[in-house]
Amino acid sequence: MPLEINLQGQKFLGRTIKVCAPRARGPRAMRADRTELKCHANLPADKSLRMTSSTSAATVRISCCLASLALCLWGIWTSARVGAARLLAEYGVQTKQIAPTDLAIRLAPADPEAYYARAAVFTDAGAIQSAQAAYEQALNLRPADYLLWLELGKLREQASDSAGALAAFAEALRLAPYYAEPRWQLGNTYLRLGRTSAAFSELRRAATGDPQRFPNLLELAWHVARQVPLQFSALVSPETPAEHLRVAHFLARHEAPQPAVVEFRAAGGANLEPARRDLVRELLAARAFAEAFAIWSDGRASEQAVPGEITNGGFEQPVRLDDAGFDWQLASGDAGGAFRLSLDETMPRAGARSLQLEFNGNSAPGHELATQLVLVAPGARYRLRFFARTTQLVTGGPALMRVTAAAAGGPEPDRPLAESTPLLLGTTDWREYTVEFTAPAGVRAVRLALLRANCSSGGGPCPAFGRIWLDEFKLEKL
C-alpha cells in the first residue's frame, strides 16, 4: 500500500503548499482533472528551485566577502606591523641604539631588514660576534641576498675568520657573478692569505667590471710588487689598449719611464693622440726627456724627428699650440697686443715660411716668446746656428736666443748655458747668428728660447716696436 504524506497547508520556503489529490474517473472526474491540472499548474516547483539556487549563491558570495575582508584585515595588520618594525629599525640605526631594533624584531620576526638593522648597530658598536649572529639570522630569512653575504664576510674577516670570510664572499659571488664588489672582496681576502695569483685574478676581473677600481688595482699591485715595474705589470696584466695606457701613465708618475714607453706601445692601434700628449707631459714633468721624446716622436710618422736635432727648424710645418713635446712652443699674444707670433710666407730665408714676431708696445723682458726642447748628450759641445732679419725694430731690450740646461730633476734648477748676441735693431737683411755651449754632465736636454733682454732703464716699462723674422735653426755637435 503506497505511503501517503499529507502536505496540505504546510509551508515550504515561506509559501503554503496546496495539494490537489486525484479523483474518480468519469465525466465528472474529467472535469475534476482539468481542475487538478489547474491546481498543479499553480504549484511553484520551478520557482522554488530557482530561489534555492539563488539563496545558495548568495550564501557563497557572503562567505567569499567575509573571507576577503578577513584576508584584507590580516594584510593591513601585517603591513602595519612590518612598516612599524622598519621605522623602528631605521630609527635604531640612525641613533645607534639596539633597543629599537629588538622591538622591530618582536613586531616582525620574519622580516630580515630588522635583523640587518640590528647587525648594523652591533657593527658600529664593535660587537663583531653579535653582528655576525644578526647577519646569519637575516640570511636564514633571505639566503639569496648577496649583500648580506658580503657584510657577513667582512665581519668574519675582521674576526680573523679567513675561511669563513672566503666562504661568505664565494657565496656572494655565486649569487651575483657579474658584480664587481664580491670579486674585489674575495680577491683582497686571497691576498691577505698570501694567495697572490688567485687574488689578482679576481681583482683584475673586478676592475674590468668596474673601471673605477682600476686605480686601486694599480696601487695595490705597485705595493705588492715592491715598486718593481716588471713584476707590477705582470700582476696587473693589462689586456685592452685603455688598460695599457693607464698602466703607462701610472709608471710615468712613479719614475719608471722606460716601462711606461713599453706599455704605451703595447696599447697598439687605438686612437692615442690625446693620451700621447698627456703621457708626454707626465714624462717631461718627471724629467724623463729621452722617454718623452720616444713617445712624442711615435706620433709624427709624417715628420722626421731625430734626437739631438732641432725639429721644424725652417718652420715649414705647422706649429701646434697644444703640442707639449719637442716642437716649437709659441707664446700667445697678450691682451694688449704687445706682441704677436705667426708663420709668414713673405721673404723666407729658405723654404716657404719663416717665423715672424711683431712688437707693438710694452712686452715683458725675460718672457720666453718661442722655445724648443732638444735632446743632447751630456758633456758634448754644440753650436746653434740660425738666421734673423728685422724691420724698423726699436727697443731698449733687444731680442736674443738663450740656451738653458734642463735639469734632470730634484732640487737643481734649470740654468742658462749661453746666449746669442742681441739681434740688430732697425731694418736689416737676413743675418746668421751662432751660439756655442757645452752640455753639463747629467744634462740630457736643453731648451732654446727667444726672449728680450732687460732694458737699460731698469724695471720700468720697456716697449718694443717693429718686426723680427727667424729661419733655418740648426744644432751641430762639435
ChimeraX attribute file (.defattr): number of C-alpha atoms within 10 A of each C-alpha:
attribute: neighborCount
match mode: 1-to-1
recipient: residues
	/A:1	3
	/A:2	4
	/A:3	4
	/A:4	6
	/A:5	6
	/A:6	7
	/A:7	12
	/A:8	11
	/A:9	11
	/A:10	12
	/A:11	11
	/A:12	10
	/A:13	9
	/A:14	7
	/A:15	11
	/A:16	13
	/A:17	16
	/A:18	15
	/A:19	15
	/A:20	15
	/A:21	10
	/A:22	11
	/A:23	12
	/A:24	10
	/A:25	11
	/A:26	10
	/A:27	9
	/A:28	10
	/A:29	14
	/A:30	13
	/A:31	12
	/A:32	17
	/A:33	19
	/A:34	11
	/A:35	13
	/A:36	18
	/A:37	13
	/A:38	12
	/A:39	14
	/A:40	15
	/A:41	10
	/A:42	11
	/A:43	15
	/A:44	12
	/A:45	11
	/A:46	9
	/A:47	10
	/A:48	14
	/A:49	11
	/A:50	12
	/A:51	13
	/A:52	13
	/A:53	12
	/A:54	12
	/A:55	12
	/A:56	12
	/A:57	12
	/A:58	12
	/A:59	12
	/A:60	12
	/A:61	12
	/A:62	12
	/A:63	12
	/A:64	12
	/A:65	12
	/A:66	12
	/A:67	12
	/A:68	12
	/A:69	12
	/A:70	12
	/A:71	12
	/A:72	12
	/A:73	12
	/A:74	12
	/A:75	12
	/A:76	12
	/A:77	12
	/A:78	14
	/A:79	13
	/A:80	14
	/A:81	16
	/A:82	21
	/A:83	15
	/A:84	16
	/A:85	25
	/A:86	23
	/A:87	16
	/A:88	22
	/A:89	29
	/A:90	19
	/A:91	18
	/A:92	23
	/A:93	21
	/A:94	11
	/A:95	11
	/A:96	19
	/A:97	16
	/A:98	20
	/A:99	14
	/A:100	23
	/A:101	29
	/A:102	20
	/A:103	17
	/A:104	29
	/A:105	23
	/A:106	14
	/A:107	20
	/A:108	22
	/A:109	16
	/A:110	16
	/A:111	18
	/A:112	23
	/A:113	23
	/A:114	31
	/A:115	27
	/A:116	23
	/A:117	30
	/A:118	30
	/A:119	29
	/A:120	25
	/A:121	23
	/A:122	22
	/A:123	18
	/A:124	12
	/A:125	14
	/A:126	11
	/A:127	14
	/A:128	19
	/A:129	15
	/A:130	16
	/A:131	26
	/A:132	22
	/A:133	16
	/A:134	22
	/A:135	26
	/A:136	20
	/A:137	18
	/A:138	24
	/A:139	20
	/A:140	12
	/A:141	16
	/A:142	15
	/A:143	15
	/A:144	15
	/A:145	15
	/A:146	23
	/A:147	16
	/A:148	21
	/A:149	26
	/A:150	22
	/A:151	22
	/A:152	27
	/A:153	30
	/A:154	23
	/A:155	22
	/A:156	22
	/A:157	18
	/A:158	12
	/A:159	14
	/A:160	11
	/A:161	13
	/A:162	18
	/A:163	13
	/A:164	17
	/A:165	25
	/A:166	21
	/A:167	16
	/A:168	25
	/A:169	28
	/A:170	21
	/A:171	20
	/A:172	27
	/A:173	22
	/A:174	14
	/A:175	17
	/A:176	17
	/A:177	14
	/A:178	13
	/A:179	16
	/A:180	21
	/A:181	22
	/A:182	27
	/A:183	27
	/A:184	25
	/A:185	24
	/A:186	27
	/A:187	26
	/A:188	20
	/A:189	23
	/A:190	21
	/A:191	17
	/A:192	12
	/A:193	12
	/A:194	11
	/A:195	13
	/A:196	17
	/A:197	13
	/A:198	15
	/A:199	22
	/A:200	24
	/A:201	17
	/A:202	20
	/A:203	31
	/A:204	24
	/A:205	17
	/A:206	25
	/A:207	20
	/A:208	17
	/A:209	16
	/A:210	14
	/A:211	15
	/A:212	11
	/A:213	17
	/A:214	20
	/A:215	14
	/A:216	13
	/A:217	20
	/A:218	21
	/A:219	14
	/A:220	18
	/A:221	23
	/A:222	21
	/A:223	12
	/A:224	15
	/A:225	16
	/A:226	11
	/A:227	16
	/A:228	13
	/A:229	20
	/A:230	10
	/A:231	15
	/A:232	21
	/A:233	20
	/A:234	12
	/A:235	23
	/A:236	21
	/A:237	15
	/A:238	19
	/A:239	11
	/A:240	13
	/A:241	19
	/A:242	17
	/A:243	20
	/A:244	23
	/A:245	25
	/A:246	21
	/A:247	26
	/A:248	27
	/A:249	24
	/A:250	20
	/A:251	25
	/A:252	26
	/A:253	16
	/A:254	15
	/A:255	17
	/A:256	20
	/A:257	27
	/A:258	18
	/A:259	18
	/A:260	28
	/A:261	21
	/A:262	15
	/A:263	22
	/A:264	24
	/A:265	17
	/A:266	17
	/A:267	21
	/A:268	14
	/A:269	8
	/A:270	10
	/A:271	11
	/A:272	17
	/A:273	11
	/A:274	8
	/A:275	16
	/A:276	22
	/A:277	19
	/A:278	15
	/A:279	28
	/A:280	25
	/A:281	19
	/A:282	20
	/A:283	27
	/A:284	20
	/A:285	14
	/A:286	19
	/A:287	20
	/A:288	22
	/A:289	26
	/A:290	19
	/A:291	22
	/A:292	28
	/A:293	21
	/A:294	16
	/A:295	22
	/A:296	22
	/A:297	18
	/A:298	12
	/A:299	14
	/A:300	10
	/A:301	8
	/A:302	6
	/A:303	11
	/A:304	10
	/A:305	20
	/A:306	13
	/A:307	16
	/A:308	18
	/A:309	18
	/A:310	23
	/A:311	22
	/A:312	21
	/A:313	20
	/A:314	22
	/A:315	22
	/A:316	17
	/A:317	13
	/A:318	10
	/A:319	15
	/A:320	12
	/A:321	12
	/A:322	9
	/A:323	15
	/A:324	20
	/A:325	22
	/A:326	24
	/A:327	20
	/A:328	23
	/A:329	20
	/A:330	20
	/A:331	15
	/A:332	13
	/A:333	15
	/A:334	11
	/A:335	7
	/A:336	10
	/A:337	14
	/A:338	17
	/A:339	23
	/A:340	17
	/A:341	19
	/A:342	14
	/A:343	19
	/A:344	16
	/A:345	13
	/A:346	11
	/A:347	12
	/A:348	22
	/A:349	19
	/A:350	13
	/A:351	13
	/A:352	15
	/A:353	23
	/A:354	26
	/A:355	21
	/A:356	21
	/A:357	19
	/A:358	21
	/A:359	21
	/A:360	16
	/A:361	17
	/A:362	18
	/A:363	21
	/A:364	21
	/A:365	21
	/A:366	15
	/A:367	14
	/A:368	17
	/A:369	20
	/A:370	18
	/A:371	20
	/A:372	21
	/A:373	26
	/A:374	25
	/A:375	20
	/A:376	24
	/A:377	19
	/A:378	14
	/A:379	14
	/A:380	14
	/A:381	15
	/A:382	18
	/A:383	14
	/A:384	19
	/A:385	17
	/A:386	20
	/A:387	21
	/A:388	23
	/A:389	23
	/A:390	23
	/A:391	17
	/A:392	13
	/A:393	21
	/A:394	19
	/A:395	19
	/A:396	17
	/A:397	21
	/A:398	19
	/A:399	24
	/A:400	17
	/A:401	25
	/A:402	21
	/A:403	24
	/A:404	20
	/A:405	24
	/A:406	23
	/A:407	18
	/A:408	18
	/A:409	13
	/A:410	8
	/A:411	7
	/A:412	9
	/A:413	11
	/A:414	15
	/A:415	13
	/A:416	15
	/A:417	17
	/A:418	16
	/A:419	18
	/A:420	18
	/A:421	14
	/A:422	15
	/A:423	21
	/A:424	19
	/A:425	19
	/A:426	15
	/A:427	14
	/A:428	15
	/A:429	13
	/A:430	16
	/A:431	14
	/A:432	15
	/A:433	17
	/A:434	16
	/A:435	18
	/A:436	18
	/A:437	19
	/A:438	19
	/A:439	21
	/A:440	17
	/A:441	10
	/A:442	13
	/A:443	21
	/A:444	22
	/A:445	25
	/A:446	24
	/A:447	19
	/A:448	23
	/A:449	23
	/A:450	21
	/A:451	21
	/A:452	25
	/A:453	18
	/A:454	18
	/A:455	18
	/A:456	10
	/A:457	10
	/A:458	8
	/A:459	10
	/A:460	11
	/A:461	14
	/A:462	19
	/A:463	18
	/A:464	24
	/A:465	19
	/A:466	19
	/A:467	22
	/A:468	24
	/A:469	25
	/A:470	26
	/A:471	25
	/A:472	22
	/A:473	20
	/A:474	17
	/A:475	20
	/A:476	13
	/A:477	15
	/A:478	10
